[in-house]
């Protein structure tokens, strides 16, 4: 074991004492999150307990009393809620993985330890939650017991280093930083500038990802899939049962992990802590690339970190921190690549076997996070062979074959059981799938060629023409030329991009998995093909820049400013577009609560706005109806006899549904109560005949 774990162990010792206290409180029956809906509680008559106020937008605020005018308030009688939430984060994101990392001897650096502990913790938690649910014992007392056992195991494993100073935590990374600075001193001026610039770019990327995550601390799940699917599945797990309806094969690593927070809290009212887990994936991706750059002394990984951060936020925007599964899948893909690349130290045979198994585990983790991760299971053993094993002089042909089989079998053994289980449920008719809809129906009759064109248009609209050309065609071509990235491009980027363009280009988020690999290809090919090969050596580039006339430089600056002013509006429009998408749900929520408070909304509401099914109080009024087909809509109105229609979605003036609703309004059968953007709240005066 490495001595740098001492401080972590000290912290865990203190945590153990805290957990024992919390466990004692929980066992006495006072440690649960007691949240009571108090519809008739007068203002100012709350007890000494704190008050959580839920406003119309779904945000929670804390206060000492319950003012009038709020729809819902929750009395909190447990003062250990915050502590329990923090402990749940430690369990989800760190503790079990840290034990595994220490046992396997993978703790040769703080960055490596933290990121691998994060990934391995989620894999361990998924399996332990599944086992506890199958046994019917997924309860707070059992989870706290497991937490305590993990702490005790951690103390036992690291008992020899309890007196190490805090500086030991940073020792390995400090040595690598010292080597990096030593290389800088030996470089010429131009190369030194290049190294500093690339390292600074990686630093800015990390700070940007951390800032984006910090800005979302304390937020709840806001966007469609997270509200309607992922978080409700987590709630079902926390209630000691397997989620029943997961739309076919949607895997459950994220919901199972989020459910731990609800079990620690003994209630699913607070989403702050599971949402906090979703904020960690983007910074973890960039930190992996920074660590690779330091270990291998390769500036290309610094450029890759900056390019990846740009691609994630430019293409996905607010969805990076939304709680969707796309960025987590990308994280496990990069982590699998990170695991299989030599760590920069001498590897023993045992270390190689551990890295191979670890690669297989992380590939499987992607597959049990979202279906896109199945590509990891299929492609990564091949990519690992090309990138890490093919040219490894210490491996024989037999070693390479065994490594390939071990990696593939590990990934299959961990990933396949979920899909076999869901296939059996689908075959028996106990589950409904949506594969045919996602592959065919959602594309609206587009041919394969039209899907490809639609996908390209989507990329250009999201990123702009110049970034698209740089990061897709140009980067792919450079990656094919560069030997270091050729396997990555041939096995991961091109095949997955074609699968997305022809099968899943209805949503740009489905391409998220490949974005970090594009970033890696961009950084490594730029560094090794363009700069080191002399096409644009730092010395040539620096010398050329220094010889530019001052007047010419001013003209160039003016031209660049003009070009930027011409390009900026498109970027701003797309930024505003993402903001509108993010705020759309809040506008509809405010519309509903506004009319509920004024007694203009009551009874049954027929709508295609599925988020309503998860809103406090209003969920009891919700009745789903598909608005895309006129016959089904009219049948639904006749059979369900709603009091109101909430029509949320695109409204084409020439569409039959739109014309039907407008005619009903003109005849007085429907009355417009309120509207928000493209959403209409309609009172049903006379039903459909």
KAUR-V544794 format. One record per backbone hydrogen bond with DSSP energy under -0.5 kcal/mol. NH is the residue of the N-H (numbers start at 1). CO is the residue of the C=O. If there is no record, write none. Layout:
nh: (NH;NH)
co: (CO;CO)
This chain:
nh: (5;6;9;10;11;12;13;14;15;16;17;18;19;20;21;22;23;24;25;26;27;28;29;30;31;33;34;35;36;36;38;38;39;41;44;45;50;51;52;53;53;54;54;55;55;58;61;63;67;70;72;74;75;76;76;77;77;79;81;84;85;86;87;88;89;90;91;92;93;94;95;96;98;99;100;101;102;103;104;105;105;106;108;113;114;115;116;117;118;119;120;121;122;123;124;125;126;127;128;129;130;131;132;133;134;135;136;136;137;139;143;144;145;146;147;148;149;150;151;152;153;154;155;156;157;158;159;161;162;164;168;169;170;171;174;175;176;177;178;179;180;181;182;183;184;185;186;187;187;192;193;194;195;196;197;198;199;200;201;202;203;204;205;206;207;208;209;210;211;212;213;214;215;216;217;219;227;228;229;230;231;233;234;235;236;237;238;239;239;240;241;246;248;249;250;253;256;257;258;259;260;260;261;261;262;263;264;265;266;267;271;275;276;277;278;279;279;280;283;284;285;286;287;288;289;290;291;292;293;294;295;296;297;298;299;301;302;303;304;305;306;307;308;309;310;311;312;313;314;315;316;317;317;319;320;321;322;329;330;331;332;333;334;335;336;337;338;339;340;341;352;353;354;355;356;357;358;359;360;361;362;363;364;365;366;367;367;368;369;370;373;373;374;375;376;377;378;379;380;383;384;385;386;387;388;389;389;390;392;393;395;400;401;402;403;404;405;406;407;408;409;410;411;412;413;414;415;416;418;419;420;421;422;423;424;425;426;427;428;429;430;431;434;438;439;440;441;442;443;444;445;446;451;452;453;454;455;456;457;458;459;460;461;462;463;464;468;469;470;471;472;473;474;475;476;477;478;479;480;481;482;485;486;487;489;490;491;492;493;494;496;497;498;499;500;501;502;503;504;504;505;507;510;511;512;514;515;515;516;518;519;520;521;522;523;524;525;526;527;528;529;530;531;532;534;535;536;537;541;542;543;544;545;546;547;547;548;553;554;555;556;557;558;559;560;561;562;563;564;565;566;567;568;569;570;571;572;573;574;575;576;577;578;579;580;581;582;583;584;585;587;588;589;590;591;592;593;594;595;596;597;598;599;600;601;605;606;606;607;607;608;610;612;613;614;615;618;619;620;621;622;623;625;633;634;635;636;637;638;639;640;641;643;644;645;646;647;647;648;649;652;653;655;659;660;661;662;663;664;665;666;667;668;668;669;670;671;673;673;674;676;679;680;681;682;682;683;684;685;685;686)
co: (2;3;5;6;7;8;9;10;11;12;13;14;15;16;17;18;19;20;21;22;23;24;26;25;25;265;32;33;34;75;36;73;37;38;66;42;76;63;74;51;61;52;72;53;59;55;53;51;65;67;54;52;36;50;74;34;75;77;78;80;81;82;83;84;85;86;87;88;89;90;90;91;94;95;96;97;98;99;100;101;102;101;106;109;110;111;112;113;114;115;116;117;118;119;120;121;122;123;124;125;126;127;128;129;130;131;132;133;132;137;139;140;141;142;143;144;145;146;147;148;149;150;151;152;153;154;156;158;159;161;165;166;167;168;170;171;172;173;174;175;176;177;178;179;180;181;182;183;184;188;189;190;191;192;193;194;195;196;197;198;199;200;201;202;203;204;205;206;207;208;209;210;211;213;214;216;223;224;225;225;226;229;230;231;232;233;234;235;236;237;236;244;432;247;246;368;252;253;254;255;256;257;257;258;258;259;260;261;262;262;269;271;272;273;274;275;276;277;279;280;281;282;283;284;285;286;287;288;289;290;291;292;293;293;297;298;298;299;300;301;302;303;304;305;306;307;308;309;310;311;312;312;313;316;317;318;319;325;326;327;328;329;330;331;332;333;334;335;336;337;348;349;350;351;352;353;354;355;356;357;358;359;360;361;362;363;373;364;366;366;366;370;371;372;373;373;374;375;376;379;380;381;382;383;384;384;385;385;389;391;392;396;397;398;399;400;401;402;403;404;405;406;407;408;409;410;411;412;415;415;416;417;418;419;420;421;422;423;424;426;425;425;247;434;435;436;436;437;440;441;440;443;447;448;449;450;451;452;453;454;455;456;457;458;459;460;464;465;466;467;468;468;469;470;472;473;474;475;476;477;478;482;482;483;485;486;487;488;488;489;492;493;494;495;496;497;498;499;499;500;500;504;507;508;509;511;511;512;512;514;515;516;517;518;519;520;521;522;523;524;525;525;526;527;531;530;530;534;537;538;539;540;541;542;543;544;545;549;550;551;552;553;554;555;556;557;558;559;560;561;562;563;564;565;567;567;568;569;570;571;572;573;574;575;576;577;578;579;580;581;583;584;585;586;587;588;589;590;591;592;593;594;596;595;595;621;604;644;605;623;646;608;609;610;611;612;616;615;617;618;618;605;607;629;630;631;632;633;634;635;636;637;604;604;682;606;645;680;646;647;650;651;652;655;656;657;658;659;660;661;662;663;664;665;664;664;683;671;681;681;679;676;647;674;645;680;671;643;669;683;669)
